[in-house]
Amino acid sequence: MRICRFTTGEDPLYGVLTGDLDEYGQPGDDAVIVALAGDPLYVGVKPLDQEHRLEDVRLLAPVLPRSKVVGIGRNYAAHAAELGNDVPEEPLMFLKPNTSVIGPGDPIVYPRQTENLHFEGEVAVVIGRICRDVPPEQATDVIHGYTIGNDVTARDLQKSDVQFTRGKGFDTFCPLGPWIETDLDPQAFADGVRVQTHLNGDLKQDGSTSDMIFDIPTLVAHITSVMTLLPGDVILTGTPEGVGPMEVGDEVEVSVAGLGALTNPVVKR
């Protein structure tokens, strides 16, 4: 099931997107959104007698994290190496504020404080219920579904500050979308699923979730050993190698097999 959040120009609604995706992760011309009675995280999936063509709505971030976005750094060995870092011995966590979240098509704002703004395409995990101290073998019980994330990073600030808060915490630094897929486990396949990032149409990142150092159940267990996760909280699971700079006027697209594609322009503040 693909759960989305959208607007027709009025208050945001939740819905279920019907139809298949093409080879590029895009819905077909017959795609329809069946509206729901409310946020399915809290009221369940309750369809209304109301349908909208996808082309007639604007998709929003499919989830508004109730409290936090938990990022995982250096979870792909090649990415750690490209930035001159060692592979961590345990998951490297950081937090992004929920105010950094934007949706499909929303602009990433280039802050005046940085001169080196990077994209980082990732698989994002959406938590479905309050959880603490979750064993790895029970991780799927607390996962609502998966979406696509872009862990936008001011690389120079990340380096100069040592810790990650400012470099990854600006408003617009966490695009999510285009929907939440509840029926796909990105690590259920031996080869994982493909994660790609294109900048202005040029392929920059091309990896697989099978290359993660710490798999998703391990991440859920590690994070919940430290902090309580709430419904709607998001885990960014790390990015493959190939990260690089974006400039004002650029367009970045992150695509994940089975999850679709998330596209955002870069604008000047």
N, C-alpha and C positions, 0 to 999 in steps of 0.2 A: 504494500500500500504506500502510495506517495502522498504524504500530507504536506499541504502548502498553506501559506498565509498570504492573503492578497487583498487588493482594494479595487473597487470599481469607481473610485473617486470619493467614496464616503468612508465610514468607519471600517477598519480592517476586519476581515473575516477569515475563518479557517475553512479548508476544503480538502477534498481528495481528488487528485488528478488521475483521470482515466486515460487509457490508450498506451501504446507501446512507444519506446524510444528508438530512434534510428541509430545507425552505426556511430554517429557523432554525439550521441547522448541527448538529442533534441526530440521533443514530442512531435507527433505528426499533425497534419492539418485538422484531424478530427478530434484533437485533444479537448476534453471538457472537464471543468472543475465542478464537482458536486459539493455544494456548500454544507458546512457542518454547524451544529447548534452552538458550538463554543470550542475552546481549546481542548483537544482530545486528551491532553495530559491530565486534565482535571475533571472533565465531564464524560470522557469516553468518546467513541466515534458514533455520533448521532446525526445521520444525514438529514438534511432538510429537502423539501420539495422545491429545489432551486438549483439551477445549473447555469454556468457561465462558460462561454468559449474562452479558451486560454488567450486568444488574441485580443479579447475585449477587457482584460484585467491587467493590473500591474502586480507582479509578484513582489512580496516583501521578504525580509529575513524570516525563514520558516519557524524560528523559535526566538523568543526573547529570554535569554538566560535569567533565571530568577535571582541568582546571586553572583555568578562568576563564570569565566572561561578559564579553564586550566590548560596551559600549553605544556608541551613536552619538547625539550630541546635535544638536538643531536641524536635522534632516534633512528637515523640512517647513517651507517658508517661512512659512506662516500660523502655525505653532506658535512659530517663532522670534519672529515679530512680536507674538504675544499676550503674550509674556513680556518684550517690550522689547529683544530681542536682534537683532543683525545676522545675516544668513545667512553661515555660514562659507565661506571660500574653498576649504577642503579638509575632508574628514570630521573631525568633532570626536569624538575617542575618549575613553572613560573605562572603568574596570573595576569590575565588581561581583564580590564574592567568591562562590565556588561555594556557600558556606554560606548565601547569601541565597535559594537556590532552594527553592521549595515546589511542591506539585502542586494539581490541581483540588480545590476544596472545602476546602483547608487554610486556616487563618485567617491573615490579614495582621495582625501585631501592631503596634498603635499605640504607638511608643516614648514614654516620658515626656519625652525631650529635645526633642520637636517639638510645635508647635502648628498645623502646616499640612502635613498629609499628603496627597499627590496621587496619583491614578492616571494612568498613561500606557499606553494600549493599543498594542501593536506586533506586527508580524510578527517572528518569531525564526528565525534560520538555525542549523541544527545541522550542524557540521562532521563529515565522515566519515573523514578520514585526516590524518596529519601533513602539514603543508604550510607552505611558506615561499616568498616571492616569486612568488606566483601571478599570471600575467597575467589581465586581465579576461576575455578570451575563453576561458580555461580554468577559470573560477571554478566552473562547474557540476560539473566533475570532482571537486571536493573537498567538495561539499555532499551531506550524507546526506539531508536533507529539511528541512521547515519545520514550525514549531509556533507557538503563540500565546504572547506574553509580556506581562507587566504590569511596566513599569519603575517600581515604587513609589518615590516621592521625597519626602523631607522638605524641602519647598521653602524653608523658612526657614533650615535648616542649609546647604542648597546655596548659598544667597545669602550667608550670613554667613561660610562657610568659603572661599568663592571656588572652590576645587576641589571635586570631586563625591564623594569617597570616603565620607565619613560620611553625607551626605544621601541616598545611594543604596545604601549598603552594609550596612544593618542586616539581621539575620536576618529572613526572610520577605519581603524586598523584591524578590523575583524569582519570582513565580508563573509556571509554565510548564505547558503542556498544551493540550488533554487527551491528544493523541497527536502523533506525527510523521508527516506526510504526505510520502511519498517521490516521489509521481508528479505533484506540482503545483508549477509555477513561478509565484509570485505576480506576476511581472512579464512573463509570456509573453503577456498579453493587452494590447491597445492601451489599454484603460481601466483596467488593473491589476485588483486585487481590493479589495473594500470592507473597511475596518477600522472597527469601531464599538465604542464603550464605553457601556454602560448603568450607571447608578448607581441602585439601588433601582427598576429598571424604566424610568427616564427616560433618554432618549438624550442623551449628553453629547459624544461624539466621533463623527464620521461623515466619514471620509476614504477615500482610495484610494492604493494603492502607486504609482500612476502619478504622484502628486504628490511623490514623493521627489526631493530635490535630487540626491543621489548614489544611483545604482541599486545593486542588490546585487552585481553583478560588480565595480563600482568599489570598494565597501566591502571586499570580500574582498581585492582587490589592494592597497588602501591598508593594511589591517591587517597583511597578511602581508609587507608591505615593512618593517614595524617589528618584528613578533614572530612566532614560530612558533605556529601553531594545531594543537591536538591533537584526536584523535577525541573527539567529545562536547562540545567547546567550543561556546559559543553566542554568536551575534551578535544583539543587539537593534538593529533597523534604524531606529529613530526613531519618533516618535509624531505623529499629526495634531493639528491645533488642537482645543481644547475641554477640555484638561486642567483638573482642578479638585480641590477638597478632598474627602476622605472622612472620615467620623466613625465612632466606635465604634458598632457596631450596623448599619452600612451593609452592603450587598452590591454588589460590583462585578462586572460581566460584560463581558469583552472577546470579541468575535466577529470572525472573519475568514472571508470567503467561501471555501468549499472546505476550511477547516481546522477548523471547528467553533466551540465556545464554551468559554471558560475563566471559571469563576465562583469567587469567594472572598469570604468574610465578613471584616469588620474587627472585631477584638476589642481589648480593653484589656489591656495588659501586667500 
